[in-house]
Amino acid sequence: MTKNTRTGVVILCLIIALLTGLASGAGLFLRGDGSFEPVTSVRGEAYQMAVTGVYAYNAVRVVAEGIGWDIFTLVFAVPALLAALPALARGSLRGRLFALGILGYLLYQYLMYAVTWAFGPLFLLFVAIYALSLAAIVWIVSTIPLSELAERFSEGFPRRSMAALSFLLATLLLFMWLARIVSALGGEIQGMLYGQTTFVVQALDLGLIVPLVLFTGVTAWRGSPVGYLLCATVVVKAFAMAAAIAAMLLSAWAYEGTLEVVPLIIFATIAAVTVWLGTRMYRSLLPAPATG
C-alpha cells in the first residue's frame, strides 16, 4: 500500500466510525419516551407502534431489537474500527483483514436499517454508512494480493473448522427463515411481519449472508487464496452479528418480559466459537517478508 492509499483508507474509516457513532447514539438517546399505540397493518396484523423518537412508526418489538443492535454497535463496532486505524495507517495485513470484518458488519447492519426501519430522520445517515462501508471494503480488498495471501498464514490457520462453521451457519439461517416464511405463506401473519409488508431481514440473509458463508465454506475447505481472505474477515463479521443478535434478544426481553432462550443460547455460542476461531486465525498470521 502506498502512503496516500493508507491515508485515504484511514480517513474513510474514521468518517464511517464517526457517522456510525452518531447513528447508534441517536438510536439510543433519541428514541423517544416509549409511547406507543395499537395499530393494524395493511396485512391485518395487530401490533404496537412507537409514536415518538427517531424510530417512530416502527413496531415496538422492532425498536426494542434495534436498541440492542445500537448498544452493541456503539460499544463494540465503533471502538473496534477506531482501534484498527493505527494498523491501517501502517498498512498492516492483520489490520486490513480485521477492518474488513467490522466494515462488513456495518454494511449489513445499515443496509438492513435503511430498508427495514420506517422512513425517519436517520434515513440518509443509514444510506451514507452502508455506502461508505461498501466503498471502504472494495478499496481495502484491492490492496490485498490474493495470490500471496495463503503464504502469509501458518499451518495453524483453522480453515476446515471455519468451513464447518460456515456450512452450519448457512443451514441454521435456511431452516430458521424458511420455516418462518412457510408459516406466513400459510396465513400465520400475526407476530411475523411486525407491521412490515414483507420479510426484509430474511430476504437479506437468504440472498446475501447464506451465499457468502457457503462460498466462504467451500473456498476455505479447498484452501484457495480467496478462502483465507473470506475466513479472516467473515469470522469477525460473524462474531459481531451473533453478539449483536444476542444483545437484540436481551433488549427485547427487557421490553417485553419474555426471553427467547434457545436463540440466545445459539447465537451466544456462535459468538464464542467465532472468538476462538478468530484468535487462532490471527495468531497464525506470519510476519511480512522482508523487502529490499
C-alpha positions in Angstrom: 0.0 0.0 0.0 1.2 3.5 -0.8 1.2 6.2 1.8 -1.6 8.0 0.0 -3.7 4.9 -0.1 -3.1 4.2 3.6 -4.0 7.8 4.5 -7.2 7.7 2.3 -8.3 4.4 3.9 -7.8 5.7 7.4 -9.7 8.9 6.7 -12.6 7.0 5.1 -12.8 4.5 8.0 -12.6 7.4 10.5 -15.6 9.0 8.8 -17.5 5.8 8.9 -16.8 5.3 12.6 -17.9 8.8 13.4 -21.1 8.5 11.4 -21.8 5.1 12.9 -21.3 6.6 16.4 -23.8 9.3 15.5 -26.4 6.9 14.2 -26.2 4.4 17.0 -26.0 7.1 19.6 -29.1 8.8 18.2 -30.9 5.4 18.2 -30.1 5.0 21.9 -30.6 8.5 23.2 -33.3 10.0 20.9 -35.6 7.0 20.8 -38.4 8.9 22.5 -40.4 8.4 25.7 -41.6 4.8 24.9 -45.1 5.9 23.9 -46.9 3.6 21.6 -50.4 3.0 20.2 -52.1 -0.2 18.9 -52.5 -0.3 15.1 -53.3 -2.9 12.4 -51.2 -3.2 9.3 -52.4 -3.4 5.8 -51.9 -7.2 6.1 -54.3 -7.4 9.0 -51.5 -7.8 11.6 -52.2 -6.2 15.0 -49.1 -4.7 16.7 -47.9 -1.9 19.0 -46.3 1.0 17.1 -43.8 3.5 18.6 -45.0 7.1 18.2 -42.1 9.2 19.4 -38.3 9.4 18.8 -36.2 8.7 15.7 -37.7 5.2 15.4 -41.3 6.3 15.4 -43.8 4.4 13.2 -42.0 1.1 13.8 -43.3 -1.8 15.8 -42.3 -1.7 19.5 -40.7 -5.1 19.1 -38.5 -3.8 16.2 -37.5 -0.8 18.2 -36.5 -3.0 21.1 -34.4 -5.2 18.9 -32.8 -2.1 17.3 -31.8 -0.8 20.7 -29.8 -4.0 21.3 -28.1 -3.6 17.9 -27.3 0.1 18.6 -25.8 -0.7 22.0 -23.5 -3.4 20.6 -22.6 -1.2 17.6 -21.7 1.8 19.8 -19.9 -0.2 22.5 -18.0 -2.7 20.2 -18.1 -1.9 16.5 -17.2 1.8 16.6 -14.3 1.3 19.1 -13.1 -1.7 17.2 -13.0 0.2 13.9 -11.2 3.2 15.6 -8.7 0.7 17.2 -7.9 -0.6 13.7 -6.9 2.8 12.4 -3.3 2.8 13.5 -2.8 -0.7 11.9 -4.4 0.6 8.7 -2.1 3.6 8.7 0.9 1.2 8.9 -0.6 -0.9 6.0 -0.8 -4.0 8.3 -2.4 -7.0 6.7 -3.9 -8.0 10.1 -5.4 -4.6 10.5 -6.9 -4.6 7.0 -8.5 -8.1 7.5 -9.9 -7.1 10.8 -11.3 -3.8 9.5 -12.9 -5.7 6.6 -14.8 -7.8 9.1 -16.1 -4.7 11.0 -17.0 -2.9 7.8 -18.9 -6.0 6.6 -20.9 -5.9 9.8 -21.7 -2.2 9.3 -22.5 -2.6 5.7 -25.1 -5.3 6.5 -26.5 -3.5 9.6 -27.1 -0.2 8.0 -28.4 -1.6 4.7 -30.8 -3.5 6.9 -31.7 -0.3 8.8 -32.2 1.7 5.6 -34.7 -0.8 4.1 -36.3 -2.0 7.3 -37.0 1.0 9.5 -40.0 3.2 8.7 -38.8 6.4 7.0 -37.4 8.8 9.5 -34.7 11.4 10.3 -31.8 8.9 10.2 -32.6 7.5 6.8 -29.8 9.4 4.9 -27.3 8.6 7.6 -28.1 4.9 7.3 -27.6 5.1 3.5 -24.3 7.0 3.9 -22.9 4.5 6.3 -23.6 1.4 4.3 -22.5 3.1 1.0 -19.2 4.3 2.5 -18.7 0.9 4.2 -19.0 -0.8 0.8 -16.6 1.6 -0.8 -14.1 1.0 2.0 -14.4 -2.8 1.6 -13.7 -2.6 -2.1 -10.8 -0.2 -1.6 -9.1 -2.4 1.1 -9.6 -5.6 -0.8 -8.0 -4.0 -3.8 -4.8 -3.6 -1.7 -4.5 -7.3 -0.7 -2.6 -9.6 -3.1 -4.8 -12.7 -3.1 -2.2 -14.8 -4.9 0.2 -14.4 -1.9 -2.3 -14.5 0.9 -2.2 -18.2 1.6 1.6 -17.9 2.2 1.1 -15.3 4.9 -0.6 -17.9 7.2 0.9 -20.8 9.0 -0.5 -24.4 9.1 -2.3 -23.4 12.3 -4.9 -21.5 10.3 -8.3 -23.2 11.1 -9.7 -23.2 7.6 -11.5 -26.5 7.9 -13.1 -25.5 11.2 -14.2 -22.2 9.7 -15.6 -24.1 6.7 -17.6 -26.3 9.0 -18.9 -23.3 10.9 -19.8 -21.6 7.6 -21.9 -24.6 6.5 -23.6 -24.7 9.9 -24.5 -21.0 9.8 -25.9 -21.4 6.3 -28.0 -24.4 7.4 -29.2 -22.6 10.5 -30.3 -19.5 8.6 -32.0 -21.6 5.9 -34.1 -23.6 8.4 -34.8 -20.7 10.7 -36.1 -18.4 8.0 -37.7 -20.9 5.6 -39.8 -22.2 8.5 -41.0 -18.6 9.2 -41.7 -17.9 5.6 -43.6 -21.1 5.0 -45.7 -20.4 8.1 -46.5 -16.9 6.9 -47.4 -18.2 3.4 -49.9 -20.5 5.2 -51.6 -17.5 6.7 -49.9 -17.1 10.0 -49.1 -13.4 9.8 -49.7 -12.3 13.4 -46.4 -11.7 15.1 -44.4 -12.4 12.0 -44.1 -9.2 10.0 -44.2 -6.6 12.8 -46.2 -4.2 10.6 -44.0 -4.6 7.6 -45.3 -5.7 4.2 -42.6 -8.4 3.6 -39.7 -10.2 5.2 -36.8 -7.7 4.7 -34.3 -9.3 7.1 -35.0 -12.7 5.8 -34.5 -11.6 2.2 -31.1 -10.1 3.0 -30.0 -13.1 5.0 -31.1 -15.6 2.4 -29.9 -13.6 -0.6 -26.6 -12.2 0.8 -25.5 -13.9 4.0 -26.2 -17.5 3.1 -24.4 -17.4 -0.3 -21.5 -15.6 1.4 -21.0 -18.1 4.1 -21.5 -21.0 1.7 -18.8 -19.6 -0.6 -16.6 -19.0 2.4 -17.0 -22.6 3.5 -16.3 -24.0 0.0 -13.2 -21.9 -0.6 -11.9 -22.4 2.9 -12.3 -26.2 2.6 -10.4 -26.2 -0.8 -7.7 -23.9 0.6 -8.0 -21.4 -2.2 -6.4 -17.9 -1.6 -9.8 -16.1 -1.5 -10.9 -18.6 1.2 -8.2 -17.2 3.5 -9.4 -13.6 2.9 -13.1 -14.6 3.5 -12.3 -16.6 6.6 -10.3 -13.9 8.3 -13.0 -11.3 7.6 -16.2 -13.3 7.9 -15.1 -14.6 11.3 -15.0 -11.0 12.6 -18.4 -10.2 10.9 -19.9 -13.4 12.2 -18.9 -12.6 15.8 -20.3 -9.1 15.5 -23.6 -10.3 14.0 -24.0 -13.1 16.6 -23.2 -10.9 19.5 -25.4 -8.1 18.2 -28.3 -10.6 17.8 -27.7 -11.8 21.4 -27.8 -8.2 22.5 -31.0 -7.7 20.5 -32.7 -10.6 22.2 -31.7 -9.3 25.6 -33.1 -5.9 24.7 -36.4 -7.4 23.5 -36.5 -9.3 26.8 -36.2 -6.1 28.8 -39.0 -4.5 26.8 -41.4 -7.5 26.6 -40.5 -9.5 29.7 -40.2 -12.7 27.6 -36.7 -14.2 26.9 -36.2 -16.3 23.8 -33.8 -18.7 25.5 -33.0 -21.1 22.6 -32.0 -18.4 20.1 -30.0 -16.6 22.8 -28.0 -19.8 23.5 -27.4 -20.5 19.8 -26.1 -17.0 19.0 -24.1 -16.6 22.2 -22.5 -20.0 21.4 -21.7 -18.8 17.8 -20.2 -15.7 19.2 -17.9 -17.7 21.5 -16.9 -20.1 18.7 -16.0 -17.3 16.4 -13.8 -15.6 19.0 -12.0 -18.9 19.4 -11.6 -19.4 15.6 -10.7 -15.7 15.0 -8.0 -15.9 17.7 -6.5 -18.9 16.0 -6.6 -17.3 12.6 -4.9 -14.0 13.6 -2.3 -15.8 15.6 -1.4 -17.9 12.6 -0.6 -14.8 10.5 3.1 -14.7 9.7 5.2 -11.6 9.7 5.5 -9.8 6.4 8.5 -10.9 4.4 11.5 -8.6 4.4 11.9 -6.4 1.3 14.8 -4.8 -0.3 
